[in-house]
Amino acid sequence: TVNSNSHLESGLSSTREINILTCAFFIKFLLADLSFEIEKSFKNCSSSLDTVPFLFIFKGVNQIDNDLKARASAYNNLKGNLQNLERKNAGSLLTRSLADIVKKEDFVLDSEYLVTLLVIVPKLNYNDWVKQYETLAEMVVPRSSNVLFEDQDSYLCNVTLFRKAVDDFKHKAREFKFMVRDFQYNEEEMKADKEEMNRLSTDKKKQFGPLVRWLKVNFSEAFIAWIHVKALRVFVESVLRYGLPVNFQAMLLQPNKKTMKKLREVLYDLYKHLDSSAAAIIDATMDIPGLNLSQQEYYPYVYYKIDCNLLEFK
């Protein structure tokens, strides 16, 4: 394995840097007896399946996977709740929250007879609103309407009237395409909503940094475990094919894509005597994802592909 102080933790800011580090890791790779207790697990593999090297490595990777799911779920829930609150404060005046727009002085509060309504007025109909809002129903307070806010399409206006005239006013306003928003000014609720958004935003920032650092460290651990599995598979497959005593050499090749087909031909000519039944299909693409054996080509030599482009999304 690589030096324990490096662990691929630095330089994970870009795909290019990760690819460089992974290639450097292969060059320095040694089987990590201390990390995975390979030698001990081989000796004891007959007494307990839990000590088989593959399962031993799997336990560590499975723990990383479980931790990732828990951490990602917590962060995504926090992010989702924050996005829901932010979504309420965006969009058109017909749907968005009005809590961050209106002020206490825009309303007549604590009155037994009067109430203030909020009305969405299309910009094309604003002149009609100014002319007609006082006559849409009885007992509308004259000159009580003001523009509180505007977006691309509409104005948000307030209007004050007597409570018993509210239903008639809403009905008549709808005929002229003036939409009355259901809104009650509650300073405590508005304050609580703002505090909740600030809390979620702060918590998201606090969780993001540690999550990224955890991902960097555990990406390294998972990648190292993955390469150990590859190395063990090469060893096991070689023993199964060529028998004991062990007499084979593992090598790392990094061919250019243009020379892949030629390399296959050369390797086939060199090692076809090892397995006469290997009717190898020389294919330059060789797209073999992960550990999916069903799609793997069969050659007279043991071959496993390692894809270094881990963060390149197609």
N, C-alpha and C positions, 0 to 999 in steps of 0.2 A: 504494500500500500504506500501511499505518499507519506511524507513526514507529518506527524500528528499535529504540528503547529500550523500547517497550511490549511488542510481540510477544505480546500476550494472556497474559503469564506470570502476572500477578497476578489474584487473584479467581476462581480455578478451583475453589473449594471447594464450589460448589453449582451445580445446573443453572440456577437463576435468574440467577446471576452470569455464567455462560457465555453465556446467551442475550442478556444485556445487552451483553456485550463484543462478541459477534458482530454485533449490530445496530450498535454504534458503529463496528465495523470497516468495515461496508458504507458508512457515511456518509463515512468518510475515505478510502475506497479509491481508489488510483491504480494503474495498471499498473506493476509494478516492473521497470523496465528493468535496474537494476543487479543485482537478485537473480537474474533468470532470463535476462538478456541477450536480451530479446525482439527489439529492433531489429536486433541483429547476426544473430540466428538467422533472422529473416525475410529478410534480405539474402542469406544463404548457404544458404537452404533448398533451392535447386536443385542445389547441389554435393554435399550429403550429407544423407541422411535423419536422421542423428544430430543435426542442428542445427535440425530442425523444432521450433517452439515447444512443441507438445504433447509430443513425445518428450523434449525437454529437461526439461520440468517432470516428466514421468513418471519420469525417472531419479532425481530427488531424492526423489519420493514412494516409489518402489520401494526406495530405500536405507533410508528410514525404516521401511518395511514389513518389510524383512529384519532390520533391527536390532531391531524390536519382537518379531519371532518368536524371535530368539535370546535376548533379554533375558527375555521372558515364559516361554520354555521353561526357562531356567536357574532362574528364580524358582519356577515351578510344580513343577519337579523337587525343589527344596529344600523347598518347602512340603509336597509329597506325602510325602517321606521323613520329615519331622517329624510329619505326621499319622499315618503308619503306626506310629511309635514311641508317639505319644500314645494311639492306639487300643489298643495293647497294654496300656497302663496304665489302661484304662477298661473298663467292662462288668462282667459278673458274675464271681464268683470261679471259675467253671468255665472261663473263657477268658482272663481278663486275666493280665498278667504279675504275678508275685508278688515280683519282685526288690525293689520299694520297700516291701514290707510286712514281710517276714521279717527276722530278725536272726541273727547268728552264734550267739548263746546259745540260740536255739530248736532247735538241732540237736546231735546227737552226731556229731562229726566225727573222721576219722582213726582209726576203730575197725575192727578186723579182723572183729568179730562183730556189732556193733550198727549199726543204721541208723535214721534218723528219716524218717517219711513225713508228707506233708501231705494232709489229708483234708477234702473239702468236705462239711459236714453240714447238711442242710436244717434250718431252725429248728424246723419241726414235729416233727422226729425227734431233736432234741438230747437229750432225756431218755433215749431209747433208746440213743443213742451212749454216754452216760455210764455206763449200766448194762451195756452189752454189749461195748465195745471191747476190754476185757481178755480176753474169752473168744472173740473172733472167730477166733483162731488160737492155737496153742501159742507159748510163749516171747515173749509181749508183756510189756513191762516195766510193772508195776503203777503206777498213778497217774502215768503219763508224758505224759498228754494235757492240753493247755492250749488255750484259745481265743486265737488270735493276732490275728484280725481278723474283722469281720462286715460284711455288706452288708444290703440289704433282705430277702433271702431265705435267706441261708446264713451259717454260721460256718466260718471256716478254723481247723482244729485240727491240732496235731501229735501224733504218737504214736511211741514208740520200741519196736523189737522186734529179734529176731535176724534176720540176713539170710536164713537158710534158710527162715524162716517168711513171707517177704514175699508169695510167690505165693498161698499159702493165705489170707493175710489179705486180699489184694485181691479174691479170688474171693468170700469170705464177705461182705466189706463191700459189694460190689455188690448182693448179695441184699437188703440192708437199706437200699439207696439211699444208701449212703455212697460218694462218688466220690473215689478216690485220685488226686491230681495227680502227673504225672511231673515231678519237680523235683529238681535237684541243686544244692546250695548251692555256688556258685563266686564267691568274692569279687572276683576279677579281672574276670570277665565282667560281673558286675553293675556294677562301677565303670566299665568301658568303655562299657556301655550308657548310664549316666547322663552320662558325659562326651560321648558322641555326641549325646544329646538336647540338652545344654547348648550344644554347638557349633552344631548345626543351628538352634536357637532364636536364638542370637547372630547367625549368618550371615543368617538371615531378616530380622532387624531391620536389619542393616547394608545389605542389598540393597533393602529396601522404600523407604526414604527417597530414595536416588538414582534408583530406578525411577520413583517418582511425579514427581520433578523432571524427569526425562527425558521422561516422558509429557506434562507441562505444556508444555515447550518445543516438543516435536515435534508435539503437537496443534496448536499455533499454526502451525508451518511447514506441516503437511499441510493445514490449513484455508485458509491463504493460497494455497497451490498450487491447491487446489480452486476457489477463487473466481477465480483467474487463468484456469483452464480455462474456467469459465463465461463470463468476459469475452471470451476468445478465440473461444469458440463463438458468442457474440452477434455479434462482428465478422464472422467467416467466414460465418455463415448470412445475415447482412444483405447482404454482398457477393454471395453466390450468388443471393439473391432479387432484389435491387434493382439489382445491377450497379455499374459504375464510371462516373464518379467517385463516391467515397464521399459520400453525402448522407443521413445518418440520425443519429438521436440515441438513445443508450441511457439508460434511466431505471430507477430502483428504486422499486417500489411495495410498500407494506405495508398491504394492505386488511384491514378487519375481516371475519371469517368471514361475518357476517350480510350484508355488502354485496358479497360476492364475485360473486354472480350478476348483480347490477346493474352492477358494474364491467365484467364480461364483455360485457354488452349495450352499454354505452356505448362501450367500445373497439372493438367490432365495427362499430358504426354509424360511428365516426370513420374507421376504416381499411379497411373492406371494399373500397373502390375500389382498394386496392393489389394485391389478389389476388382476382380474381373466382372463382377455382376453390376458394377456401378456404371450404368448407361447414362452418363452425365449429360444434361442438356446445358450447353454453354449459352448463358443469357447475360447480357451486359447490364440489364436493369436490376435484377436481384433484389426486389423490394420485399424484404422479409421482416414484417413488424414484430418487435418484441420477442416473445418466446413461443410464437405460434408454429408448432412443428409441422402442422398439416400442410403448410405452404412452402416448407423448406425444400430446396433442391438437394439431391443426394449426389455426393461426389466420392471418389475413391479415397479422399483425404477428409478429415474432420473439419468442418467449416461452420462458423457462427458469425453472423453479421452484427456489428456494433454501430448504431446510428448516433453520431455526435451532434446532429442538428436538432437538439432536444426542444429548443424554443422557437423554431421556425414553423409558423402555422401556414398550412397550405390552403 
